Amino acid sequence: MRRALVLALGTALATAGLSMVAQAAPPSATGPDPSVRPPGWKTPRTSWGAPDLSGYWSNATMTPLTRNPKLSSKSVMTPDEAKAIETMWTTALERSNAPTKEGEADKPTAEDVKAFTKLLELRPDFAAAGGDVGGYNTFWIDPGTHINRVNGEYRTSIITTANGLPPTRKTGAPTAAGFGQYRDLYDSYEQRSLGDRCIMGFGRNAGPPMLPNGYYNNGYQIVQTPETVVLHVELIHEARVVRLNGTHRADDVRPWMGDSIGHYEGETLVVETTNIPERQHFMGSWKNLKVTEWFTRVSPTAIQYRFQVEDPATWEKPWGGEYTFHPMNGRIYEYACHEGNYALPGILRGARQVEKEAAAKAAETPPAKPRAD
């Protein structure tokens, strides 16, 4: 067994402090920095002359999408600051994953409480994740153990705006239907999230933009041909096909992950996506949303990924972020989410049971007596 600290302590410690996250499994901070192009290094090429981006990559990272001012008001950390946070994180993870005796998973020791408190200081969402992703404790997740480095800098957020936060939406900006509401809708499977239905992954691993989800399955395979680039995503086993040197479709058909076209600019693959479906909105934007992505091989073991989102009806100007992909330790196998997906019927059955119990309780309640006056 493992210490089920997320469930045992999550409620009590859910208000703990900070929110910090970083990188899959890059080399240590003392070795060569893979996010910086080595002197004299040349980008490998495919047999037809395109920059070679192929292979298995991961974007698992401790660095969060948005900057938490309680942790840092700066966009960049010093190496010492990054090392201290990484050490605290890995130590707390190791303690929370330590074996425990049969029947004692719900009896955390003082050291367990201290370790999990540290985890919640860095990732307060772990308190909720224990229940929200099936009651997993930290043994079952693979969130990354390093701060993301981009161009040699330890970043405090993936978003690259001045404050590390998305810009304010315009007053009256249109919002995707059901934005932030799927969690509390139980009348039909069609109302549930795409992740519940095993159609698309939770978070935005597939994108665009492609973002780490902070928990697990942050692997990718990039496959290139002279006519296309396939961005194969581990979570839910999705594949986004980018047509090279083409044009966007002229109709309003909106495929899952949108309509992606691409071309090479020197060492960089540039991908532009439109026609994003409403159910895959980004922060409420979808109908007029355009996402541009840049993939640049900057070293033998790193791809720099940069994205820009724009929607004149939602934000005053385009904005975006960046991070670094690093090689996966292994390959991607099928994520067969749909096989034995007991969660979805369980969610709906649970809702029906709650309704049944509420109706029975209402039937047992005697009607209120009329007032004597």
N, C-alpha and C positions, 0 to 999 in steps of 0.2 A: 504493500500500500504506500501511498504518498500522502503528505500532509495536505488536507483539503482546506488550505488557509483561505482561499478566495471565498468559499462558502461559509466557513466558520467565523471569519473575522470581517468579511466584506461589509456587512451592515453596520457594525460598530465603528469601523474605520473609514467609512465612505466619504467623510468630510476631510480626510487628511489632505495635506498641502499641494504638492507641485505636479507638473505634467511635463515630463521630459522623455523623449524617445531617441535611436541612432542606427546602425548599419548592420547588414547581414553577417558576413564573416570575413571582412577584409584583413589584410596583414596588420600586425600591431603598430602602434603609433611610433615605435622606435625604428621600424624598417622603412624601406622606400615608400613614398606616398604614391599609391596607384592612381590618384586623381590628378596627378601632374604628369604631363607628357615627358618621358625620359629624353635627355639630349640625344639627338641623332636617330631616335626611334621613328620608323615609318609605319604607317597604318597598313596592315596586311590587306591584300586585294583578292577578290574572287577571280575565278578563271576568266570572267568577262570584264574585269577591270573595276568593279564597284568596291567601295570600302567594305571589308569583311566584318560584319556584326554578328555572324552566326554563332550559335552555341547556346549553352544553358546559363542563365543569369538570375540573380536574385536582387530585390530591392528591399529586403527586410532591414529595418533600421530602428534605432532608438530615437532618431530625430523626428519630432511630430510634424504634422502638416502645418500647424499654426504655432506661433511663439507664445509661451506662457510667461508673462512679465514677472510672475512670482519667482521664476527660476533665473531669468536673465532678460534685461532690456536691450541687450546687444544682439546683432545678427550673427556674430562670430564668437566662438569660445577660444580661449588659449589652449594649447596642448595640455597644460597641467589641469585646467578646469575640466576638459573632456576626459582625461584619464581618471580624475577623481570620481566623476559621475559613472563612468563605465565600471570602475572597481566596486562602487557602492551597489550598482545594479546587479552585477554578476554574483557578488557575495550574497545579496538578498535572495536572488533566484535559487542559488545552490542551497541555501538554508530552507527555503520554502519547499524545495523538492526533496528534502531529506526523507529517508524511510521512517515510518512510524509503526508502532505495534498495532496488531489487530484490535479493532474496536476503540482506538484512541484518536482517530482522525479528527474528531470533533472536540478534542481536549488540547488545544494549543498551549505550549509552554510559554514562559516569559520571553525566551529567545525567539520562538515562532512569532509572537506578537510584534516584537521589535523588528524582525526581518520583514514581515509583511507590511508593517507601517512604512518601512523604507521603500518597499515596492510601490505603495500607494502614493508616496511623496513624488515618485518619478512617473507613475502611471495610475492616476486615480480611477481611470476607466476599468481597471482590473477588478475592482469591487463589484461592478455590475456584470462584467464579462463572465464571472463565475457562473451565474445563472443564465445569462443571455445566450451563451454559446454551448449550452448543454450541460452545465454543471462541471466544466473542466476546472482542474486546478492548474497551477503553473507548469506542472510536469508535461502537460499535453500541448503547450503552446511554444512557438518558436519566433519570438518577436524581434530577434536581432540583439546584439550585445555591444554595438559600437556606435559612436556618434558619426554621422555622415560627413565625409569630407568632399568638398567640391573645390576644384582649383587650389587645393592645399589648405582650405579653410574648414574648420569645424563649425558646422552650421547649427543654429538653434531652432530653425524651422525650415520646412521645404519651401513654403511660400516666400517669395523674395521681395514683397512690398516693404516699405520703410519700417513698418511696425510688425511685420511678419504675420499679418492678418488679412483676410479678404477685404476689399474695399466695401464701403457701405452701398447697399442696393439703392437704386433710384426710388424715390417716392412713387408709388403706383406701379412699380415694375411687375410684369406678369409673373405668376408663380405656377409651377407644375401642379396639376391636380394630385391631391393626396400627399403633397410635400410634407414629410415628417409625421404622417398619420397612419401608415400601414401597420404599425405595431398594435394599434388598438382597434383594428377592423377584423371581425371574425365571422361575418355572415356567409362568405364564400371563399374558396381557395383563390378565386380570381382577384380578391381584394388583398391577399397576402403579398409580401414582398417577393421580388424576383429571386432572392436568395432562398427563401422558404420553399419556393416552387422548383428549385434546382434549374432555373433558366439562366441566371447570371449570378456571379458571386456577390457577397456583401462587400461593403466598401467600394473601392474603385480600382481594383487590380487590373481589370480589362480596359477600363477607361473608354474613351479618352476624357481627361488626362489619366494616365496610368499611375496609381498611387498605392503605396504599401498599406495593408489593412491593419497592421499593428499586432496581429495575433499569430497567423501561420499561413502556410501555402503561398508564400510570396515569390514563387519561382516562375521563370519564363523560359521559353525556347524561341529563338529567332531563326527563321528559315528564309533564305533568299533565293530567288530565281531571277533571270533577266527581266521578267515581266511583273513580278510581285514580290512583296515581303510579307511573311506570315508572322504575326505576333501571337504566339501560343501561350496562353495563361494557365498556370497550374490550377488555380481555384475554379472549380466547376468545369474545368477542361474546355475553356473557350478559345477560339481562334479568330483573330481579326485579320482579314486579308486586305493588304494595302496594294492598290493597283498603281503601278509606276507609270509616270508620264501620261496619265489619263485626265479626264475631266469629270466633274461631279455629275451625278445623275440629275436630269432636269425635272423629274416628277417630285412628288412630296412623299414618296415611299421612304420609310425610316427603319432600316435594318437594325438589329441589335448591334450596339457599338457604333452606329452611324455609318456614313459613307466616307471611306478613307482613300485618298489618293496621295501619291508621294513622288519625290524626285530626289536626286543627289545634288548637293552643292559642295563640291570639293570633297572633304573628308566626312561630310555630314549627310545623313538621311533626313529629309524634311517631310513630315506627314501632316496633311491638312484634312480635318474631318468636319463634315456638316451633316444635316439630316439625322440628328440625334433624336431618338424616340423620347417621348414624354416620361416614360417610366425610368429612363436613364438620365434624367436631368442632372445638372451639376449646380448645386446650391440653388435650386429652383429654376435655373435657366435651361431652356432646351430648344424652343422653336427657332430662335435666331442665333443660337449658340454656334460659334466656330472655334475649334480647338486646333492649334498648331503645335507640333511636337518636333524636337530636334534630337537625333541620336548621333553622338560623336564618339568614336573609339579613341580614347585619349592615352591608353597605355595597354600593355599586353593583358592586363587584368581589370580593366575598367571601361565602362561606357558612360559618358556624361549624358544625362537626360534632362531636357529643358522643355517646358510647356508654356503656352500662352492661351488664355481664354478671352474671348471677346463677345459681347452682346450689347449693342448700343441701347437696347431697351431696358437693360438691367444695370449696367455699370457705366460710369462716365468715360472710362478708358480701359484698354486691354491691361491685363495683369497676369501673373503666373508664378512659376517656381522652378526649382531644379534639384536634382540629387544625382548620385552616382550608383550605377549598377555594378555588381561584382560577381565573379563566377560562382555558380552553384557547386556545392560539393556533392556531385551526383547528377542524376538526370530526372526528368519529369515522367511520372507514371500516371495512368488515367485516374482522374478524380471522379468516380462514378457516384455522384451525389444522388442521382435519381434511383439507384438500386437500394431498396429497403428504406426509402425515405419515410420513416415512421413519424417524423416530427410533424409534418403537415397535417395528416389525418388526426394526429394526437392533439394538435392545437384546436382544430375544429370540434373534435369530440369533447375536449375540455370546456370549450365555450358553451356547447349544448348542455353539458352537465351543470355548469354554473347557472344557466338559464332555468333548468329543471328544478334545481334546488331553490332558486329565488322564487319561482312560481309556487312551489310547495310551501315555502315559508309564508308567502303572501296569503295562501289559502288557509293556513292555520291561524292567522292573525284575526281575532274577532273584530267586527266593525266597531268604529268608535260610537259610543253612546251619545244620543242627542243631548244638547245642553238643556238644563231645566228651565232656564230663562227664555 
